[in-house]
Amino acid sequence: MNIKIFVLALLMLVIISCKVGAQTVIYGNVGVENVNISVRNSTVGTSSDANGDYTLRLSGLSGAMQLHYSCIGYVDTIVSLSSRQMLHDSIRISFVMRKQNYSLEEVGILAKRNTRFEGDRHFIMDFEIYDGVIGILETNHNRQRFRIILADEDLIGFDTIIISSGITPTGLLRDCLGNCQMTTADSVYEINLAKPHKVIAVSRKEYNKVMLGCQFVTDQHIYIKEESMMGYYISFYRIDRFSKKPQALFVSNASDNRRLYLEEMEFDQTHSVAHSAPPGVHSRYIKKHWYRPSNAQLVLADNTLIYFDHTEGNIRQYTMGLQKIDSCAIDYPFTEGWKPLFYQDLKLNRFYTVINNQLFEIDVKTGKVYAKTSLNSNIFKKIAIYNQHLFVLRRLTDSSGALKTYIERREI
């Protein structure tokens, strides 16, 4: 028996000695990009790619060892390998890194949240939010080079898409499918925000023919909003994606206001009424404040259709099969201070409007509104709401006369 043990031990020594100087490959997937994988007490290491895959080649290392997996925002993981495991040519180690949960006392983590994204040497033209990813369209101040910065909800940039020369963007859109669309004077470019950043271009005319008015899409239907009569007549309908049959939904008819607006304009011209405002300003003022279009809205929230009917002054909720669930009167005023602006938090399905440069949240069950935060209409270019945060694009001229742009983020 002792001889057999001696022979087995001798064979093990031979195998180990043969392994010294050879290479063991450790590979796998950790589900997260930029995870550092290293051999403890050595300088050997690697990192995971965009898909979470990694490969670690160990040359000249043998015996038991420990692998250290680390990444900011995730719990460190230690994996021990025995001497017997190290005899293999390759070892697969796969798992998903576990996120680190920080308590409120972790001030250092909270301090990393940005409340402002500044254009710095670049001019911020526009921004949009695509399911938590913020696309920020920038240009240098001579408008010759353009780029899209991708940032997270904390306004921390993590990727840059360079726009090819010869393309002059005018803005960003979020289409009814949630895709990123970049517009130019005559074209629309769909941009894949995930790598590789593929770009698909169509003429603006063709894009508008297919997509203009499309509000949102479900598995069964495409929902469309059409405006006519200078926006005083709005109709909503949906098209079955399989049978292609259209179905009328709602109509907001404020044609009486349009008639009064046109009569007012005709009266002014006939009687040569003098106004201190420049030509056209008085006309726009009357249309937007005295006889404004109804600005009806149809939205989707948790498989519920919500119709904001500003002509009749109520909010109605329906199932996807158009069975009425609830209805309430709109409580916010249709006065000069109410701007026909409507915002939806697509993550939390909350709704907001603007009254006298104040942002109000709309309670769709009662029709009442609640003041949230003030807005300065003179210096903000655009606002968006996502995950109970307000994002505001501001443009300011500093003391030197230079134009500064930044996106401000605040909780509401």
Protein Blocks (a to p, Z undefined) as FASTA:
>chain_A
ZZmmmmmmmmmmmmmmmmgopacdddddehighiacddehiabdcdddfkopacdddehi
acjdddddddehiacddddddfklmmpmbdcdddddddddddfklmmlmmmpcfbdcekl
accfbdcdeehiacdddddfkopaccdddddfkopafbdcdddehiacfbdcddfkopac
dddfkbccdddfbdcdddddddfklmmmmmgopabdcfkbccddddeehhpaccdddddf
klopacdfbdcdfklmmmmmmmmmmmmmmnopacfbdghjlmmmmmmmmmgcfkiacdde
ehiacdddfknopacdddfkopafbdcddfbdcbfklccbddddfklopacddeehiacd
ddfknopacdfbdcdfklpfbdcdeehiacdddddddfkopacdddddddZZ
